[in-house]
Each structure stands twice: as structure tokens, then as C-alpha cells.
Amino acid sequence: MAAPRGYKIKPMKNSIILILLVFLAVGCGNSGESIYESFSEDYEGVGYSTTESELKAEYKRVDQEDMISSDVEVTENLLLDQKIIKEGSITFQTDTIAKTKGRIDSIVKSLKGFCSSEVETHYTYQDQVSMTIRMPAQSFEKLIDQISVGVSHFDSKEISAEDVTEEFIDLSARIKTKKETEQRYREILRSAKTVGEILEIEEQISYLRSDIESLEGRLKYIKNRVGLSTLNITFYVEVEGGPKQGYSHKFAKGFENGWDGFILFFVALTYFWPFLLIGLIVFWFVRRKIRSRRAKKSAAARNG
């Protein structure tokens, strides 16, 4: 039995019919009419009537329900797999740089990791190597345990684990929702009639595409950090003159360096000996001339 004209549709009881009419109106292109006008005609055809504002409100409600459903679906799938970023740094003293480095390289290779950076530094008191190791997350603890073998103590050791599951779920849900919204805009674009409508819809699609790419970039970064843990390793050997050999050695080294500097000063002077010789000759002639004048003045004063 058809409902009387003027009967208002209750959104909660007729959401399924409305959703079907939404996709029907979009798929058929609406013959150059707006989506909301098509909705009104469809409802009138089945014996109901409603206002455009109510249709807009219902369309917004359905869209929000889709977003919530999307969030729930993504959350249920991702909660089963926590996303943890593992990082750490260790510093220790070793006997030989070459052997320690070779052992670390062998451990990293056996655990399917790789070295992303390596810096070798030579100070006056120690030789040092710093390495950044990227390792599959499941092998991170094994890497630390195997490197620790034979190390009597660590000068420093810092290990951290950051849970980014919430951010990962949020990003995934937002990307999925924005892609669905983008697809809806593209479907609406097919039924747009005027240039103004086309430009407005394309502008919205452009904003969505920019947001999606930004979110996908952040999600990719998190996936990389979660999948590959990072360990910064620094190991060193003490050399002669290091701080652990006491200040007496430093004073002795200081006197030695001072004497070397003194010798180097005279060595540098030998490069300028022609200029020094010429300067001495000029100085001797000038001084002789001055003395000769003084002697003549003195003689003239006595005779006068």
C-alpha cells in the first residue's frame, strides 16, 4: 500500500532505500540534473516526498556511517598486529678495530640486515668507528645479544620501543576514507553539467589527492621504521696519549711538542735568510752613517 503524499521519510528506517537511490542517481548520470533533485523524483515515484535539505542531511549521515564502518574494519584488521618501532645505541671499547668490525659485519649479514652508514674517526687519544645498522625487527634482540658477546661492559647502552599502532591505524583509516570520498567525487564529476561545477569538483579532488599522498608518505615512513629496526654502534680503541694514561704523560707530550715548535720556528727562518742578510747589511750601513754624522757634529762643537 503506497504512503500518502507529504509523508516524511524517517531516516533510520529508510537508509537502505536511500543508499540504493544514491548509487542509482550517480550511476545514471541524472540526465544533467543535480543528485539531490534526482533523489526527490525517485522518492516521489514511490509515493513519498521529502525536502532537499533532508536529503542532504541523510546523504551526510550515510557518508559518516561509511566512514565509521571503514574505521571499524581497518581497526579490527590492524589490532591483530602491533606496530612497534625499535631503536637503540651502544658504545663500547674494544681491543682491535678491524676484528670487531669484521665480527659485526658477519653478524649483520647472518641476520639479513645491512649497514646504512659507517664513519671512521681518528682522534689524538682514540680511534673510533660508528655504524648504523638496519635490521628486520624480529632479529633486533638477536643482533644486540650477539654483539654483546665478549664485551666486558658498555660505556652506554640505550634501547627503546615505541608503539605506533594507534597512529598506523589512524593513517590507514583516513587514507581509505579519503580514497572512497575521492571516488565519489569522480562519479559526481561525470554528471556535472556546467564548467563551474566541473572546476569546483576538480578542486576538491585535487585537495583530496594531496592529502592522500601526504598520508601515504607518512604511512610508508612508519612501515619502514617498524619493519627495519635501527641500532647505532660505536666502538673504539685507546691510543697513546689518551686521557686514561694520566696528566704526567700529557705534560711530557706538551714539552715535546713545544720543543718541536721551537725547532720548526728556526727551520722557517732559513727560508727567509736572503731577506735577513739584506736587512742586516742595510742596518749596518744606516748605523755607520748615523755614527759618522754624530762624530762630525761633536768635532765641530769642540773646534768652535
C-alpha positions in Angstrom: 0.0 0.0 0.0 1.6 3.4 -1.1 2.1 6.0 1.6 0.1 9.2 1.2 1.7 12.3 -0.4 3.5 14.6 2.1 4.6 11.7 4.3 8.1 12.3 5.6 10.6 9.5 5.4 12.2 8.6 8.7 16.0 8.4 8.0 16.7 5.5 10.3 14.0 3.2 8.8 14.8 4.0 5.1 18.6 4.3 5.0 18.9 1.2 2.8 16.5 2.6 0.2 18.2 6.0 0.2 21.7 4.4 -0.3 20.4 2.4 -3.3 18.9 5.6 -4.7 22.2 7.5 -4.2 24.2 5.0 -6.3 21.4 4.7 -8.8 21.3 8.5 -9.3 25.1 8.7 -9.6 25.4 5.8 -12.0 22.7 7.0 -14.3 24.3 10.5 -14.6 21.0 12.1 -13.6 20.4 13.4 -17.2 22.0 16.7 -16.5 20.1 17.2 -13.2 21.6 17.5 -9.7 21.9 14.5 -7.5 19.5 15.9 -4.9 16.8 16.6 -7.5 17.1 13.1 -8.7 16.7 11.8 -5.2 13.4 13.8 -4.8 12.0 12.5 -8.0 12.8 8.9 -7.1 11.1 9.3 -3.7 8.0 10.9 -5.3 7.9 8.0 -7.8 7.4 5.5 -5.0 4.8 7.6 -3.2 7.0 9.6 -0.8 8.1 13.2 -0.7 10.9 14.9 1.1 12.8 18.2 1.1 16.3 18.8 -0.4 17.7 19.8 3.0 16.6 16.5 4.4 18.2 14.6 1.5 21.4 16.4 2.1 21.3 15.6 5.8 20.6 12.0 5.0 23.4 11.8 2.4 25.8 13.3 5.0 24.6 10.7 7.6 25.2 7.8 5.2 28.6 9.1 4.4 29.5 9.3 8.1 28.3 5.8 8.6 30.5 4.6 5.8 33.5 6.4 7.5 32.7 4.7 10.8 32.3 1.3 9.2 35.6 1.8 7.4 37.4 2.8 10.6 36.0 -0.3 12.4 37.0 -2.6 9.6 40.6 -1.2 9.4 40.9 -1.3 13.2 39.8 -4.9 13.5 42.4 -5.9 10.9 45.3 -4.0 12.3 44.8 -4.6 16.0 46.0 -8.1 15.4 49.4 -6.8 14.5 51.0 -4.2 16.8 53.3 -1.7 15.2 56.5 -1.2 17.3 59.5 1.0 16.3 62.6 -0.5 17.9 65.8 1.7 18.1 69.0 1.6 20.1 72.5 2.7 20.5 75.6 1.1 22.2 79.1 2.3 22.8 82.0 0.1 24.0 85.8 -0.3 24.0 87.5 -3.0 22.0 91.0 -4.4 21.5 91.2 -4.0 17.8 89.0 -2.1 15.3 89.5 -4.4 12.4 88.5 -7.6 14.2 85.4 -6.0 15.9 84.2 -4.5 12.7 84.6 -7.9 10.9 82.7 -9.7 13.6 79.8 -7.1 13.5 79.7 -7.3 9.7 79.4 -11.1 9.9 76.6 -10.9 12.5 74.6 -8.4 10.5 74.9 -10.4 7.3 73.8 -13.6 9.0 70.7 -11.9 10.4 69.7 -10.4 7.0 70.4 -6.8 8.0 72.6 -4.1 6.4 74.8 -1.2 7.3 73.3 2.1 6.2 76.2 4.3 7.3 79.7 3.9 8.6 82.1 6.7 9.9 85.7 6.1 11.0 87.4 8.8 13.1 90.9 9.1 14.4 91.4 11.3 17.5 94.7 12.0 19.3 93.6 9.7 22.1 91.5 7.1 20.4 90.4 5.5 17.0 86.7 5.2 16.7 84.2 3.6 14.3 80.4 4.5 14.2 78.0 2.3 12.3 74.2 2.5 11.8 72.7 -0.9 11.3 69.2 -1.6 9.9 67.8 -4.9 10.9 64.5 -6.8 10.5 62.5 -6.1 13.6 62.2 -9.8 14.6 66.1 -10.1 14.7 66.8 -6.9 16.6 67.2 -8.5 20.0 69.4 -11.3 18.5 71.7 -8.6 17.0 72.2 -6.9 20.4 72.8 -10.3 22.1 75.4 -11.5 19.6 77.3 -8.2 19.5 77.3 -8.2 23.3 79.3 -11.4 23.4 82.8 -10.7 24.5 82.1 -7.1 25.6 83.0 -6.7 29.3 81.0 -3.5 29.7 79.2 -0.9 27.7 80.1 2.8 28.1 76.5 3.5 27.1 73.5 1.4 26.1 70.1 2.7 25.2 67.2 0.6 23.8 63.7 2.0 23.1 60.5 0.6 21.7 57.8 3.0 20.5 54.3 1.7 19.9 52.8 3.5 16.8 49.9 1.1 16.3 47.4 3.9 17.0 48.9 6.3 14.5 49.2 3.5 12.0 45.5 2.6 12.3 44.5 6.3 12.1 46.5 6.9 9.0 45.2 3.7 7.3 41.6 4.6 8.1 42.0 8.2 6.9 43.6 7.1 3.6 40.8 4.5 3.0 38.1 7.1 3.7 39.7 9.8 1.6 40.1 7.4 -1.3 36.4 6.4 -1.1 35.4 10.1 -1.0 37.7 10.8 -3.9 35.9 8.1 -5.9 32.5 9.5 -5.1 33.7 13.0 -6.3 34.9 11.4 -9.5 31.5 9.7 -10.0 29.8 13.1 -9.4 32.2 14.7 -11.8 30.8 12.5 -14.6 27.3 14.0 -14.1 28.4 17.6 -13.8 26.9 19.9 -16.4 28.4 23.4 -16.0 32.0 24.5 -16.1 31.7 25.9 -12.6 30.6 22.6 -11.2 33.4 20.8 -13.0 36.1 23.2 -11.7 34.7 23.1 -8.1 34.7 19.3 -8.1 38.1 19.0 -9.6 39.4 21.4 -7.0 38.0 19.2 -4.2 39.6 16.1 -5.9 42.9 17.9 -6.0 42.8 18.7 -2.3 41.9 15.1 -1.5 44.7 13.7 -3.7 47.2 16.0 -2.0 46.0 14.8 1.5 46.1 11.2 0.4 49.7 11.4 -0.9 50.8 13.1 2.3 49.2 10.5 4.5 50.6 7.7 2.3 54.1 9.1 2.6 53.8 9.2 6.4 52.4 5.7 6.5 55.2 4.4 4.3 57.8 6.0 6.6 56.2 4.3 9.6 56.1 1.0 7.9 59.8 1.3 7.1 60.7 2.2 10.7 58.5 -0.7 12.0 59.8 -3.3 9.6 63.5 -2.4 10.0 64.8 -1.5 13.4 67.8 0.8 13.9 70.9 0.2 16.0 73.7 2.7 16.3 77.0 1.1 17.2 80.2 2.9 18.3 83.3 1.1 19.3 86.9 2.4 19.9 90.4 1.6 20.9 92.6 3.8 23.2 95.9 5.1 21.7 99.0 6.5 23.2 98.4 9.9 24.8 94.8 9.1 25.6 93.1 10.5 28.8 93.4 7.2 30.6 97.3 7.5 30.6 97.3 10.3 33.1 98.3 14.0 33.1 102.0 13.4 33.5 102.1 11.9 30.0 100.3 14.9 28.7 102.8 17.3 30.3 105.7 15.4 28.8 103.9 15.4 25.4 103.4 19.1 25.8 107.1 19.8 26.3 107.9 17.6 23.4 105.5 19.4 21.1 106.9 22.8 22.4 110.4 21.9 21.5 109.3 20.7 18.1 107.6 24.0 17.6 110.8 25.9 18.6 112.9 23.9 16.1 110.3 24.5 13.4 110.5 28.2 14.0 114.2 28.3 13.2 113.6 26.0 10.2 111.1 28.5 8.9 113.6 31.3 9.4 116.0 29.6 7.0 113.5 30.2 4.2 114.0 33.9 4.7 117.8 34.1 5.1 118.3 36.3 2.0 115.9 38.9 3.3 117.6 38.7 6.8 121.1 39.1 5.2 120.0 42.1 3.2 118.3 43.6 6.3 121.5 43.2 8.4 123.6 44.9 5.7 121.2 47.8 5.4 121.1 48.2 9.1 124.9 48.2 9.3 125.2 51.0 6.7 122.5 53.1 8.3 124.0 52.8 11.7 127.5 53.6 10.4 126.1 56.7 8.6 124.4 57.9 11.8 127.6 57.4 13.8 129.7 59.3 11.2 127.3 62.3 11.4 127.4 62.3 15.2 131.2 62.3 15.1 131.4 65.2 12.8 129.0 67.3 14.9 131.0 66.5 18.0 134.3 67.6 16.3 132.7 70.8 15.0 131.4 71.6 18.5 134.9 71.2 20.1 136.6 73.3 17.4 134.0 76.1 17.8 
